Structure formats: C-alpha cells, structure tokens
Amino acid sequence: MNERVLAVLRRAFMLSTRILWVVSRVAVMALVFVVTVVVDPTRRRTFQRWFLLEGGRMRIAGWMTGVVVVSTFTLGMLGVLGVEDRGFVTSMFGGVISGLFSFVPIVVAVNQLTVSQLFGSPEQLRDEIRSVRSFRSSIEGRLPNETVAPTEPAAFLSDVLGLVLDRVYELRAVVGRDGTTDQRRRDLQSDVDTYVRTVETQSEEIERQLDGTHQRLIAVLVPMMGDSYSRNVTDARRLAVEFEDVLSARAGTLLAELRELFVSMDVLRQYFKALYVQQELANLSRLIAYSGIASFLTSVFLILLFARGEPLVGHVFLELLISVSLGIAFSPFAILVSYMIRIATIVKRTTAPGAFTPARETPEYREIDRSYD
C-alpha cells in the first residue's frame, strides 16, 4: 500500500515538475518576444500589422486566451493567486456568468446591424445591382483581352491593377517620345518617372499578395490598406495642370484615364470594405454565441464543483483546472476584441474616399517615394 502511495506521489511530482517546466519556458519565450518587439521598430511595425490586420482572428483570440491560462496558472503556483478559498472561486465565476448576459444585447445588436443591410424594397435592390453592373462595365470597357471581367474579387482587382500599369507605362513612353528639348519637358519627364515608380510600387505590392485564386475578401482588402488613391489622383491632376503647355494630347488622355482608374480603385476598396464588415459581423455574432455557451457551462461546472468546499484533487491539477476554465470563460471576450480591432482598423484607415486623406489614415509601414513634393 505504501509503495502504491509513493508511486502515485512520485508520478504527481513528476507531472507537476513537467508542467512547471513547460510554463516557465513559455513565460520566458513570451518575455523575450515582448522585449524584441518593443526594442526593434521594424518588428514592432510588423507585429502591429499582423495583430491589427493580417493575423487570423481566431488565432489571435487563442493567443489571448492562452496568455490568460498561463498567467493564471503561473501566479497560482507562485502563491499570488489561491484556490483554497471556495468563496473567491465561486464569486469569480459567478461574475463571469453575470458578464456573459451582457453579451446578449451585443449579439442582438450585431445581428440587427447585419440583417438591416439585407432588407430593402425590390426597386432599391434593383438599383444596387444596376450600380454594381455599371461599375463593372466601366472596367470591362477598358480591358484589352477580356470582354467580361471575373467575379472573384482578387481576379477583378488584378485586372484593374493591370490597367493602371498599362496606362502609366504608356504615359512614360509617350512623354519620352515627346523628347527633352527644353527644361520644361525635362521636368515633365522627371516628374512622370517619379509618378510611374510610385504607382508601380503600389501595384506590385498589392499583386504580390494576390494569388489569382478565389481568396477570402480580407486577403484582397488588406493589401489595399494604406494606399493613398486620392493622392495618386491629385498627383495626376497636378501633372496635367502644371505641364499643360508641353503635354501631348495622348499624355493628357492617359492622365485623365489614370484619375478615373484610381477613383475606381478607391470605390472598389470601399465596396470590399462594406462587404467584409457585413460578413465579419455575421461571423462575430455566431462565434460569440458558440463561445458564450461554452463559457457559461464551464462557469456553472466550476461553481458546482466548489459547492461543498475544495475538491479532493491535487493542488497542481486544481490550479490547472481553474486556469483552463478561466481561459474558456474569457474566450468570448477575446473573440470580440480580436474581431473588433480589425474592423475598427479597416474602417479608420479607409474613412475618407475621394480627394482627402486624413492624418494617420496612411500607416507608417507604407512608405512610398514622393521625391517631387
């Protein structure tokens, strides 16, 4: 009997040591990661872009939940947090249950916001479809090798980018053929070269992230974040006005077409944003409902477990059980935060379609040469 008890205690000790070793390694790695991100500006911007835009929302919510689990377990093993007081544990998870009921109005409001976009009179729906068809036709009329533009957002955006690059390359060729016989023409060619390089950099950056397949809408929208299409329109207008006396008729026509294409890209970005926000809010309400049920049941289970005092299990296992349960209870909040951060970031950075670009709409990581300013 004593040997069995010793064997059980030995296994429990080995398991506890293993868990502490894993938790300590995770804590050290997290500390190193935080220090590296804070010190290195490049990595900090990369992390910000991943956290705000590019990262999977469920993955970020999982990381946030994991931080809660590891932090709770570590503090519990260090004695900072204790589970001996059943009143504290039951009160904590009772508060979680109370907080979950605050999520009911949130889910209802999100669903109302999503559903409100789906209703309208037949004439309103017809007008919306007609406007989308008109926009597509305006792009299809310029396509050299296609009579019907693709319906996939990524492929359609690639076609628009191809049109933009064709026009800027032709503009550079036309201005180059006009010659550099005087200073005005040399200034025009220099500014056009700079403009072409800027547009080329933007277009290639977007194309690099498009694979031409049926990508998710967010994968198409994120590369368009931070591109100042209104600035490109203004630059094209400046070239047309400032060098009106030396621009050929074809060069003027190309600048006008570029202005229209950049306006179309801005419209396309706003349309993709509206579709994305509608889809994301629908996904968010569904995930909050699922995770809320799991959080509620877990909290009720912990309260019932401590109803008659501290459970008769090992201290390490009890700490782990409470830590994991707290992580599950926290998951709806983590999902809400991760989704709302990206929605708010996208809305903030595309707030002004048209001729104006508010401060900080173009983020720091999008640095493009504007040497002629």
Sequence and secondary structure as in RCSB ss.txt:
>XXXX:A:sequence
MNERVLAVLRRAFMLSTRILWVVSRVAVMALVFVVTVVVDPTRRRTFQRWFLLEGGRMRIAGWMTGVVVVSTFTL
GMLGVLGVEDRGFVTSMFGGVISGLFSFVPIVVAVNQLTVSQLFGSPEQLRDEIRSVRSFRSSIEGRLPNETVAP
TEPAAFLSDVLGLVLDRVYELRAVVGRDGTTDQRRRDLQSDVDTYVRTVETQSEEIERQLDGTHQRLIAVLVPMM
GDSYSRNVTDARRLAVEFEDVLSARAGTLLAELRELFVSMDVLRQYFKALYVQQELANLSRLIAYSGIASFLTSV
FLILLFARGEPLVGHVFLELLISVSLGIAFSPFAILVSYMIRIATIVKRTTAPGAFTPARETPEYREIDRSYD
>XXXX:A:secstr
 HHHHHHHHHHHHHHHHHHHHHHHHHHHHHHHHHHHHHH HHHHHHHHHIIIIIS HHHHHHHHHHHHHHHHHHH
HHTTSS  S HHHHHHHHHHHHHHHHTHHHHHHHHHHHHHHTT   HHHHHHHHHHHHHHHHHHHTT SS SS  
SSHHHHHHHHHHHHHHHHHHHHHHHHHT   SHHHHHHHHHHHHHHHHHHHHHHHHHHT  SS   HHHHHGGGT
T  HHHHHHHHHHHHHHTTTT  HHHHHHHHHHHHHHHHHHHHHHHHHHHHHHHHHHHHHHHHHHHHHHHHHHHH
HHHHHTTTSS SS HHHHHHHHHHHHHHHHHHHHHHHHHHHHHHHHHHTT   SS   TTSS TT     TT 
